[in-house]
């Protein structure tokens, strides 16, 4: 008898792209070779800016998320933005905790985390304190203005 609840498998970039197109049609999603590239806007709250983001994903690697516009900036007196990898990609989760895997849909895991990250980024600008918790990634490079 077949298992009623089969083990999930890793979602390939084409399946991830199909899911993004189906659930997040405002994002422009394409597959280029082994990479999924998806670009769209995220607005963490009605009072927030709408951020243009890019998600790049290759099976077996962690998704990379960059904010394309508006450009992320440091607070006055700070030399870096918290919770970023090399001041280029957002740090959305703690990899050793296995919070994300290729079995999960990018749109239903990474996108909500991007929205939360941007919300906490805006709060950090307002308060000077990162209220999102988490672990700071290393190495830490200063932001190049």
N, C-alpha and C positions, 0 to 999 in steps of 0.2 A: 504494500500500500504506500502511495506517495505521501510524503510529509505534508501535512495540511499547512504548515507555516515554514516554507522553504527559507533557507538562509539567504539573507540579502547579499547582493554582489556589488562590486565596485561599479559605479556609473561611469561609462565612457564619456568623452567630451561631446560626442554627438547626442547622446541621451541627455546630458546636462543642458546642452544648447536647446534641445527640443522642449525640455521642461521650462527653461527660462523664457523661450518664445511664447509658450502656452500661458504661463502664469504672469509674466512680466513683459507684456508686448510693447511697452514704451521703451524698453531697453533694446538697443541694436546689438544683436548677438550673432556671432559668426564663429566658424571653426577654421583655423588656419594651420594646416599641418596637424601637429599633435596638440595644439593649443586652442582653448576656448577663449574668446575675447568678447566681453560684454560691456557696453557703455550705456549709461543712463543717468537719470537724476534721482537723488534721494533727498527728501526734506524731513528731518527728524521731528519737527513740530511745526504748527501753523505759524509760529513766530520766527522760525529758523529760515536761513538761506536755503535755497535749493542747490545742492552740491552735485556737480557732474563727476561721476566716478567711473573707473575702469576696473573690471575684474578680469584677471588673466589666470587661467587654470590649465594645468597639464596633469594627467593621471599620475599618481605617485608623488606629486609635489604639493606643497600647501598653496592654496589660492593666494594670489597677490592682489591687493586692493590699493589703488592710488586715487587720490582726489585730484581731478584735473582742473577744476575751477569751482568756486573761487580758490585761489592759492591759499593753502594753510599757512598761518603765520604764528610766530611765537608771541607770547605776552611780553610786554615791556619788561626789560631786565632779565629775561630768560634767554638761554642759548639753544634750547631745543624744545620740541613738542613731545609731551609724554606719550608713551605707548605706541611708538612707531619703530619700524625696522629701518635703521640707517636713514631716518628722516625722509623716507620715500614711501614705504608701504605701511598701512595701518596694522597694528597688532590687535587682533580681534579676539583671540582666545589663547589659552595656555597649551601648547602642543603636547607636553608630557601628560596632560590630563585626558587626552583622547577625546576632547570635546567636539572635534570635527574629524570626519573621515570621508573618503571617497564614496561611501555608501549613502551619504546624505546629499540632498539637493542643495546646490549653491543658493538658489533663490529663496529657499525656505530656512536656511541657516545663516549663510554669510550675509545676505542682504539685511535681515533684521539686526545682525550684529553691527553692520556698518552704520545703520541708523542710530543705534545706541551709542556707538563710538563717537559719532558726530554730535550727538546730544551732549555727551560728557565733555567733548572738546569745547563746545560753546560755554558750558558751565565753568570749565577751567579758565577760559578767557575772562569770564565774569567774576570768578571768585579767587583764582590763583591756586585752587586745590583740585586735583583729579579725583572726582567723586565716583568714578566707575570701578574702583577696586582693581583687582588683577595683579599680574606680575609684569614688571618692567623688562622688556627684552634687552639683551646685550648683543653686540657692542653698541655703545651710544655715541653717535656722531653729532656735533653741533649742526644746526640748520645753517645752510649757506644762503644768505640773502643777496 
